[in-house]
Amino acid sequence: MAKKQLINQRTALILAGLIFGVGASLLQKWGNPPNMGVCVACFIRDIAGALGLHRAGVVQYIRPEIIGFVLGAFISAYAFGEFRGRGGSAPLVRFFLGVFAMIGFLVFLGCPVRALVRLGGGDLNGLVGILGLIFGAFLGIQFLKRGFNLGRAVKIPTIAGWIMPVGVIVLLLFSLFKPPFIFTSVKGPGALHAALGLSLGAGLIVGFLAQRTRMCFVGGWRDLILIKDTHLFGAIAAFFIGVLLCNLSLDQVNWGFADQPVAHTNHLWNFLGMTLGGLAATLLGGCPLRQLILTGEGDTDAGITVLGLFAGAALAHNFLLASSKEGPSVFGPWAVIIGLIFIFLVGFFMREKI
Amino acid sequence: MVEVDARGFSCPIPVVKIMHAIENSPGESITVFVESEVSRENVSRLAQSKGYTVEIEALAEGYKLILNPPSS
């Protein structure tokens, strides 16, 4: 019985990964930026820009996919009795882990999801990023094995768990009614997007599936190393296959390092940016997508992490930390080093005796 | 009998705690308290992969899992 259930879970996870991968490829066909069908980090950065939290005019747009991820998970969590208001596990530390994770992702130019989307579009820099991500997860595991944790969360009233889902509904209203204080790119990646209904629909489906299957684009790598378990990795592999096959059929693959869309070729900082992101996400217990899904389930610690990701995106553009096509910025690498130091201190000192 | 209270910890901390319990007390039954369905699934999967059988009891808040070692 238990074995059958496990097989069912695994099948569901692989199918969900495939659907998500095909969706990410199709979203590019439908108008999202090339090799950026889905990027949780970039899309949060775009929303931060739309809200005026940074002034990079080419990356400002309320990405409906993000809204869909949270609401899809919210609906699923309610449908299956898994919505639970909870919080109180080192929120400030989580906030800053979110800030530095985002800075790392924006030095690479993509989250753990987009790294696969890039590779599936032929961008070999994506592979360098993935290696950095795996190295980051490996470092995080060393802390986990030595007793690192962010402390226990406690049950809190349901209403608190509703704050973030209601927040994304407000974002949806902004994108429908376009109040004058919302910024929208007229050129650059922020101006490239699928129709609102398609983006939102895809987000809702993926959010629902990701909540049911616990899909995580850092957890999959982590479990391979930590417990030699391929369960969560199944979604990563299936997602990549979905992206690649759909891209091939749509003629969206262009192999190489140079001249890839929204990417640079500096291997060192592609690697280390993702090391920072992967390390932060491992200590946080999940990738940015997973944080959005948990937010939809009422986890306010994940909610704070998401706010940290927003703040990190704003900082990354206001302080010129994010990379561009030409490569890393002047200050980006320094921010990555500061982030790594911060996380090493957190990882080292927030341990309990085991 | 080893007891691990992993309530309130989110993924992957309950799994790490059970890994340590298995390493430190091989051949012993382990009783685990977890809060969420995710932790219940993850701990069960780890225990089964190590050959343990898993008994699950739903509590008012969360779950109690009894992990029995391979040959006892």
HADDOCK unambig.tbl for C-alpha pairs under 7 A between the chains (distance, minus, plus):
assign (segid A and resid 145 and name CA) (segid B and resid 16 and name CA) 6.79 0.50 0.50
assign (segid A and resid 149 and name CA) (segid B and resid 13 and name CA) 6.82 0.50 0.50
assign (segid A and resid 151 and name CA) (segid B and resid 9 and name CA) 6.63 0.50 0.50
assign (segid A and resid 152 and name CA) (segid B and resid 8 and name CA) 4.41 0.50 0.50
assign (segid A and resid 152 and name CA) (segid B and resid 9 and name CA) 4.87 0.50 0.50
assign (segid A and resid 153 and name CA) (segid B and resid 8 and name CA) 4.59 0.50 0.50
assign (segid A and resid 153 and name CA) (segid B and resid 9 and name CA) 6.34 0.50 0.50
assign (segid A and resid 154 and name CA) (segid B and resid 8 and name CA) 5.91 0.50 0.50
assign (segid A and resid 285 and name CA) (segid B and resid 11 and name CA) 5.66 0.50 0.50
assign (segid A and resid 285 and name CA) (segid B and resid 12 and name CA) 6.09 0.50 0.50
